[in-house]
Amino acid sequence: MLNYSWGEPMRKLLDLDFCVHHRRTVDASIYLDEDEHATFAEILKQQAVTYFAGLVRQFYADVEKLYAHARKLRQDRMTGLSYAELLEKFHKALDIAYPVFAEIYPLGYGIDQEVERRIKALLKKHTKDVNTSFTTLAVASKHTMATAEQESLYKLAVDFSEEGLEKHTERFCWQDMRHFKGTPFTKEFYRQRIKEIKEPEKTLAEFEANLKELEAKAEEEAAKYAVDKELSAWIPVLRDIITLRTDKKDALTHFGYCSMPLLAAMAQQLDVRSEEMPYFTIEELDAKQIPSDLKERMEHYNDDLVNGKTVIYTGTPPASLLKGLPIAKASKEVRGMSCYPGTIEAPACVIKTKAQLNKMKPGRILVTTMTTPDYIAAIEKSVGIITDEGGVTCHAAIISRELKKPCIVGTLNGTVSFADGDTIKLDATKGHARRAE
């Protein structure tokens, strides 16, 4: 909830005649106004590949700037500062974080979709199996933080030391914090993950070999289309965007973690708990006003942002907030985007909240809304992945390719169509799944 309206900054960042005026958050999912989304898509269709490549360079620069400021912020002294001084420091930090925050939404709500559309249209000129070719090409241009953590943990499992565990925890503990919420991972969390790695040397070797194989196949696939100059120009943009989607979220997550001492100092002066701070609006912090429904917000809230003004709803959301939103309905078969091919038949494990992660058992198909870094242990146990949300650049897509798990994402209704224990036939090559008869 600690965010600004991001419509006008998005216009400035994108250098386009476009601005988001209406944005809804319902059950932690963000929805743009349908007409505005369509307008954005049409504007993007008019842009050349050089425009997208330029955005990538700008986005990378903003991410690096935020990482640097976040590290400094965590080291800053907070004791002895007045509330006004703390608030000024927080606003300065938000001003640096805001470009990264505002850039995530055009990436997820139009830019990556337009890049995918362009590349698939060009691939049709060369191959009948467009989806397989696209999936092969869709490999991050560099290792993401999730990949680095995975490899580091496997290496630690091979050659364990308490000092190594301490360094790993310090480097990656912030990965599951979202929007200033959550608790950093502990040494015990990583220690338990290490215990669950049965054959560390083999696991590490297979993981590193697979990363090399993914890269080699992507390069080989790209080489097939070298004569098509337009397609060859788009492929590196795709790979950079896949990296950026994860990098930008990581940068914001790291920023939230580094902001904890500052928010704790502000909480002390407001006489509230640190974990309550993410549920304030910026306006309430500016006014030093404690919301009367703070407890209810922490349990569950939705919000509606129109022209820079945020309305927060606790309890049952009004019909106006839900109007026009997609409704997930159970079906015998679900369809989604294939992120790593393969077929598997196995029992389902349906996980709708993080609190349910401990029920995941080896040999099951993970069915969930979306995955985040703390789902890694569950993903490692799984034999396949089905998510309601996401696209080719999402966390589940990247991890499934790195761990060779058949995966489809963006089904919308996977978690309402399957129940724990259902035997599922997952065909991630064709992008669908259904209950076995």
URVEN-V636797 format. One record per backbone hydrogen bond with DSSP energy under -0.5 kcal/mol. CO is the residue of the C=O (numbers start at 1). NH is the residue of the N-H. E is the energy in kcal/mol with one decimal. If there is no record, write none. Layout:
co->[CO;CO]
nh->[NH;NH]
e->[E;E]
This chain:
co->[1;6;7;8;9;10;11;11;16;19;21;22;23;24;24;25;26;29;31;33;34;35;36;37;38;39;40;41;42;43;44;48;48;49;50;51;52;53;54;55;56;57;58;59;60;61;62;63;64;65;66;67;68;69;70;71;72;72;73;78;82;83;84;85;86;87;88;89;90;91;92;93;94;95;97;98;99;100;101;102;103;104;105;106;107;107;110;111;112;113;114;115;116;117;118;119;120;122;123;123;128;129;130;131;132;133;134;137;144;145;146;147;148;149;150;151;152;153;154;155;161;162;163;164;165;166;167;168;169;172;173;174;178;181;186;187;188;189;190;191;192;194;196;199;200;201;202;203;204;205;206;207;208;209;210;211;212;213;214;215;216;217;218;219;220;221;221;222;223;225;227;228;229;230;231;232;233;234;235;236;237;238;239;239;240;241;242;243;244;245;246;247;248;249;250;251;252;253;254;255;257;259;260;261;262;263;264;265;266;267;267;273;273;274;276;277;281;282;283;284;285;289;291;293;294;295;296;300;302;303;304;304;305;306;309;311;313;318;318;319;322;326;327;332;334;337;340;342;342;344;346;347;348;349;349;350;351;353;354;356;357;361;364;364;364;365;365;366;366;367;368;369;372;373;375;376;377;378;381;383;384;385;386;387;388;389;391;394;395;396;397;398;399;400;400;404;406;407;407;408;409;411;413;413;414;419;422;422;423;424;424;425;425;426;426;427;427;431;432;433;434]
nh->[3;10;11;12;13;14;15;16;18;21;307;33;305;26;31;303;29;26;24;37;38;39;40;41;42;43;44;45;46;46;47;51;52;53;54;55;56;57;58;59;60;61;62;63;64;65;66;67;68;69;70;71;72;73;74;75;75;76;76;81;86;87;88;89;90;91;92;93;94;95;96;97;98;99;101;102;103;104;105;106;107;108;109;111;110;112;114;115;116;117;118;119;120;121;122;123;124;125;126;127;130;133;134;135;136;137;138;139;148;149;150;151;152;153;154;155;156;157;158;159;165;166;167;168;169;170;171;172;173;175;185;177;181;178;190;191;192;193;194;195;196;197;198;203;204;205;206;207;208;209;210;211;212;213;214;215;216;217;218;219;220;221;222;223;224;224;225;225;226;228;229;232;233;234;235;236;237;238;239;240;241;242;141;243;244;245;246;247;248;249;250;251;252;253;254;255;256;257;258;259;260;263;264;265;266;267;268;269;270;271;272;276;277;277;279;280;285;286;287;289;288;291;294;297;298;299;300;315;313;25;306;311;23;309;306;304;302;321;322;323;325;328;329;435;433;409;407;428;429;426;424;365;421;351;367;352;369;356;357;359;360;364;366;383;384;349;367;368;386;351;388;389;375;376;379;380;381;382;363;406;366;408;368;411;412;410;394;398;399;400;401;402;403;404;405;406;385;339;340;387;337;413;416;417;418;422;348;424;436;346;426;427;434;344;428;431;432;336;427;334;425]
e->[-2.4;-1.2;-1.7;-2.1;-2.7;-2.4;-1.3;-1.2;-2.2;-0.5;-3.1;-1.3;-3.0;-0.5;-3.0;-2.1;-2.0;-2.7;-2.8;-2.8;-2.1;-2.3;-2.5;-2.2;-2.0;-2.1;-2.3;-1.5;-0.5;-1.2;-1.7;-1.0;-1.2;-2.3;-1.9;-1.9;-2.0;-1.6;-2.1;-3.0;-2.3;-1.8;-2.0;-2.2;-2.2;-1.9;-2.0;-2.4;-2.0;-2.1;-2.7;-2.1;-1.6;-2.6;-2.1;-0.9;-0.6;-0.9;-0.8;-1.5;-2.4;-2.8;-2.1;-2.0;-2.2;-2.5;-2.1;-2.0;-2.5;-2.3;-1.2;-2.2;-2.6;-0.6;-2.2;-3.1;-1.9;-1.1;-0.7;-0.8;-1.5;-2.3;-2.5;-3.4;-0.5;-1.9;-2.6;-2.5;-2.3;-2.4;-2.5;-2.4;-2.6;-2.0;-2.0;-2.6;-1.5;-1.2;-2.2;-2.2;-1.3;-1.9;-2.8;-2.6;-2.0;-2.0;-1.8;-2.5;-2.4;-2.5;-2.1;-2.5;-2.4;-2.4;-2.1;-2.2;-2.1;-2.2;-1.6;-2.2;-2.2;-2.3;-2.2;-2.5;-2.5;-2.3;-2.1;-2.1;-2.2;-1.9;-2.8;-1.9;-2.0;-1.5;-1.7;-2.6;-2.2;-1.8;-2.3;-1.9;-1.3;-1.4;-1.0;-3.0;-2.9;-2.3;-2.6;-2.2;-2.6;-2.2;-2.2;-2.1;-1.9;-2.3;-2.9;-2.0;-2.6;-2.8;-2.1;-2.4;-2.5;-2.7;-2.4;-2.0;-1.0;-0.6;-0.5;-1.3;-1.5;-1.5;-1.1;-2.6;-1.4;-1.3;-1.8;-0.7;-0.5;-2.2;-2.1;-2.1;-2.3;-2.1;-1.6;-1.6;-2.8;-2.6;-1.0;-2.9;-3.2;-1.1;-2.6;-2.5;-2.0;-2.5;-2.9;-2.0;-2.3;-2.1;-2.5;-1.4;-1.4;-2.7;-2.6;-1.9;-2.1;-2.6;-2.0;-1.4;-1.6;-1.1;-2.3;-1.7;-0.6;-1.4;-1.6;-1.9;-1.9;-2.6;-1.9;-3.1;-0.9;-0.6;-1.2;-2.4;-1.9;-1.1;-2.4;-0.5;-3.2;-2.8;-0.6;-2.5;-2.5;-2.0;-2.5;-2.4;-2.4;-1.0;-1.0;-1.2;-2.1;-0.5;-0.5;-1.0;-2.1;-2.1;-2.0;-2.5;-0.6;-3.1;-3.1;-2.9;-2.7;-0.6;-2.6;-0.5;-0.7;-1.6;-1.8;-1.9;-1.7;-1.0;-0.6;-2.1;-0.7;-2.5;-0.5;-0.5;-2.7;-2.9;-1.5;-2.7;-2.6;-1.5;-2.7;-2.8;-1.4;-1.2;-2.2;-0.6;-2.5;-2.1;-2.5;-2.4;-2.0;-1.5;-1.8;-2.1;-2.7;-2.4;-1.5;-1.8;-2.2;-0.7;-2.5;-0.5;-2.4;-2.6;-1.2;-1.8;-3.0;-1.3;-0.5;-1.2;-1.5;-2.2;-1.9;-0.7;-3.3;-1.9;-0.8;-0.6;-1.6;-2.2;-0.7;-1.4;-2.1;-2.4;-2.8;-2.7;-3.3]
